[in-house]
Amino acid sequence: MADKRYLVLDIETIPDWELVRSFFGMNQDATEEELRQQLVAKYTSGFPPPPFHVPICVALIDVDCETCKVSNATVLESDQEKFLLQQFWRVTKLQRGTPIAKSVFVTFNGRSFDLPCLFLRSLKHRVPIVPWDRNRYSFEATHDVCDDLSEFGAAGRVSLDLISKLLGLAGKTDTKGHMVEELYKRGEKQRIMDYCMEDAVNTYFIWLTIKYVRGQLSEEKYRDAFDSAAETIRNCRAVTDSFFRNPSLALNENQPLLTDI
């Protein structure tokens, strides 16, 4: 039994308006729009740093370290942030034989956002975490696909959507990140969960392809892992059936492998 497993993850968040109110010294009468204007004025990129984000769901894809095939998938979701964080860290410690399997996180921009967000929000709630290797230039404990593709920032950073489409995947579909807060207010949690898993699946396929083109995975194992992913995720009932109409779950038959070029 392997002593590690890959854990592909993606999170969706909403703003922590109470923290915004406290940080900017706004009174209780301040509207959400006024709070938002304060954020935009200070963080001109339009995306506040991790402490201002409340995780509402975490998509997880459990990947076998030997075959790189998906073995399990789920989306953790809760309105109770502390409970969600406890669930997440508990999953990363799941025992798979002896010793306990080490989780190697696979993310897209997870070093800059997802993992710091999960850590800082756990800090807020005093939730014990699972330590991970903080080595900036190592993929031993965290493989940030965005860092990998940009040579750790030496080249321009590219989006998940762009690389997904480069590989013949669907990338972002009808749901976009800026829509999550409004969807949450409308109670459309399942749509958010599907979107979160969509990003995790795209991240998995990109990571899998990176391993193949670098010679770390045979063509047979690559094809097998790629082709079996959708069925496994469906069987895990991690998302709704409508998710599987997404063409990102099927490799374009005309997309050449290296051996075809």
HELIX and SHEET records of a PDB file:
HELIX    1   1 TRP A   17  PHE A   23  1                                   7    
HELIX    2   2 GLU A   32  LYS A   42  1                                  11    
HELIX    3   3 PRO A   50  PHE A   52  5                                   3    
HELIX    4   4 GLU A   81  THR A   92  1                                  12    
HELIX    5   5 ASP A  114  HIS A  125  1                                  12    
HELIX    6   6 VAL A  145  LEU A  149  1                                   5    
HELIX    7   7 LEU A  160  LEU A  166  1                                   7    
HELIX    8   8 GLY A  177  MET A  179  5                                   3    
HELIX    9   9 VAL A  180  LYS A  185  1                                   6    
HELIX   10  10 LYS A  189  VAL A  213  1                                  25    
HELIX   11  11 GLU A  219  ASN A  235  1                                  17    
HELIX   12  12 ASP A  241  ARG A  245  5                                   5    
HELIX   13  13 PRO A  247  LEU A  249  5                                   3    
HELIX   14  14 LEU A  258  ASP A  260  5                                   3    
SHEET    1   A 5 VAL A  70  GLU A  77  0                                        
SHEET    2   A 5 HIS A  53  ASP A  64 -1                                        
SHEET    3   A 5 LYS A   4  PRO A  15 -1                                        
SHEET    4   A 5 LYS A 102  THR A 107  1                                        
SHEET    5   A 5 THR A 142  ASP A 144  1                                        
END                                                                             
